[in-house]
Amino acid sequence: MDNGFYATLVEGNVAQTGITVIEDNRIRGGDAEFLYSGTIELTGDDVVANLRFRSYTASDNHSFVDFTERDFELSLSGQVTDNGFRVTGYSPSGREMIVIGKRLSAIDFSD
């Protein structure tokens, strides 16, 4: 996976946009409610990401993720795409979550 900034779309009950940074098999990012950090591995076109999510805002609106946990781990797997990645996993409530990432730029803005 190329190091860089990625625009992400996380699809749960509703879609949530965010920003992700991938650097040397580390992945970090966030959206309007959660921060996440973990590892991402690439084998051929297969992608596996192991992430820890933590809410940074108090919210009674659970329409996005459909569960009440504010700190949890999630394993996602999927494929490299032409301009990023698409991975899926399951929330603590068992709902499928899809994360689509589109590469925006190199970390040093060299491209």
HUWO-V842480 format. One record per pair of residues at least 4 apart in sequence whose C-alpha atoms are under 6 Angstrom apart, sorted by the first residue. I is the first residue (numbers start at 1). J is the second residue. Records with the same first field share a line. If there is no record, write none. Layout:
BEGIN
I->J + J
END
This chain:
BEGIN
3->22 + 23
4->21 + 22 + 105 + 106 + 107
5->20 + 21 + 103 + 104 + 105
6->19 + 20 + 101 + 102 + 103 + 104
7->19 + 101 + 102
8->17 + 18 + 19 + 100 + 101
9->16 + 17 + 99 + 100
10->15 + 16 + 98 + 99
11->15 + 97 + 98
12->64 + 65 + 97
13->64 + 65
14->64
18->30 + 31
19->29 + 30
20->28 + 29
21->27 + 28 + 29
22->26 + 27
25->39 + 40
26->38 + 39 + 40
27->37 + 38 + 39
28->36 + 37
29->35 + 36
30->34 + 35 + 36
33->55 + 57
34->54 + 55 + 56
35->53 + 54
36->52 + 53
37->51 + 52
38->50 + 51
39->49 + 50
40->48 + 49
41->47 + 48
42->46 + 47
45->79 + 80
46->78 + 79
47->77 + 78 + 79
48->76 + 77
49->75 + 76
50->74 + 75
51->73 + 74
52->72 + 73
53->71 + 72
54->70 + 71
55->70
62->66
67->93
76->87 + 88 + 89
77->87 + 88
78->86 + 87
79->85 + 86
80->84 + 85
81->85
83->102 + 103
84->101 + 102 + 103
85->100 + 101
86->99 + 100
87->98 + 99
88->97 + 98
89->96 + 97
90->94 + 95 + 96 + 97
91->95
105->109
106->110
END
